[in-house]
């Protein structure tokens, strides 16, 4: 058995579709390089840091050492090349510090789940120098050849600033899917929430990512503009999504989080929250205006609306509803929810 303190970092945040046991969490950067969005409470107490390539590779090597030792321990107990619960428990007893390691359980669960996907943390690792990002991706895939998908958060503005050649090279190095926070397609609202990019910037970034071969997952926030901006938020968001035509559109209904600037706007009456029914009406307006071939997803507990039968309006499945074929189905489900809500 190797002697190793298994030192590697694990961040906090990842999309639901990349969480649980599904994805290996590998930290290429720390926190968010923008960090001004008024609705967001993530990373607010921390500064953004680019991690050196040497440090990232060291983390990946430490993960591999832990995998090797888990395999060796399982083999010693009679299971060749298969990681077993007995092997895990034995290694934990031999290396008790692993019980307090912030990433050990994540790595073990990922292995037991099949070791197929990875998520690159933190908030915008596409801001790394392209050659460093490429080398880190190559090292990750070489070290863990079982990985068949790698995804990350990214900002449309950063992608828009990258050359097509760099984007294509990053894609070819193994990064498959980008999770982008659109939030809204309305310029007035984007400025108000200090998103740092306008509608055209979102379109340019999304289109460039798709042209480079990435799967693109765009997130929007029903209710983000309150009652004051609900119609323009819905229609302009649909307009931008129609221009991008991403692979995935994911709904993340807005809720004000304490100690954020937008929370204070709600508290002081500057912004009026939508009721759940009004939020669903806004969602109907947006979906009605969509003309995409995307998968439209509601894979978050915030999409909590229910029908008169008591079931959820939308499936929380990560693959969602395939448009345009399922568009009428989604609209019909919204109508059921509105009947219950009204």
C-alpha positions, 0 to 999 in steps of 0.5 A: 500500500502506498504512503500518501496523505491523499491531499486534494481539494474539493469545492462546494458547488456543482450543478445537480446533474453533476452531483451526488455520486455521478461526477468526480469533483476536480478543482481547477480554480477557486471561487468566482472571477466575477462575483458581482451578481446581486442574486447570488450568495456563492463565493461571496466571502472568498477571492478568486484564484487560478490554481497552478497547473502543477497543483492541479496535477498534484491533486489528480495524482493524489486522487489516483493514489487513493484509487490505487490503494483502495484497489490494492486493499480490496485485492488483498482481501480477495477481489482482484481489481474491484473496489469493495466495501471491505477494502474501503473499510480496511483502508479507512481503518489503516488511514483514519485521517481519510474519515475527515478528508473533505473529498475522500467520500466523494471520490469513493462514491464516484468509484462505486457509481462507475467512475464515468463523469467529472465536473471541473470546479469552481465558478468559471474555469474557462478563464484559465490560460487555454494551454494550462486548461488543456494540459490539466484536462489531458492529465485528468483523462490520462489518469482516469481513462474511465471518464467519458464526460467532463463538464464545468461552469463557464461565463458566456463573456469568457467564452466570447473572448476565446478564439475559436481555435482555443475553444476547439482545442479545449473541447478536443482535450476532453471538456464536453459540456458547459453550464452557463448562467443565462439567468435572463435575456433582458438587457435591462434586467441583466444590468440590474442584477450586475450579470456583467454581460448583455443579451448579445454577449450571451448569444455570442458566447453560447453560439461560439461554444456550440460551434466549437463542439461543446454541449451547452446547458443554459440556466434561466431564473423564472421570477428574477425580474419580479412583477415589474419586469415579468413579461420582458424577462420571459419574452427576451429570455426566449428570444436569446435562447432561440438564438443560441438553441442550446442542448439544454435549458434548465429552470432555476426559479428565483428566490431571494437569499438573505444578505444578497443585494436583491434580497434587500430590494425585495425587503424594501419593496423595490422589487415585488416577488411573483407568487408561485402562480404568477411564476408559472404564468411567466414560465408559460409565456417563455415556453410559448415563445421558445423555438428550439430543439433543446431539452427543456429541464426542471431538474431542481427542487425549486420547480415545485408547482403541483397539479390538482392531483398533487403530482409535480407539474414537471419531471425533475429528470436531468434530461427533461423534455425534448423540444419541439416534440414535447412543447405542447406537453409542457404547456399542457402541464403548465395549464394543469398547474395553473388550474390548481394554483388559481 
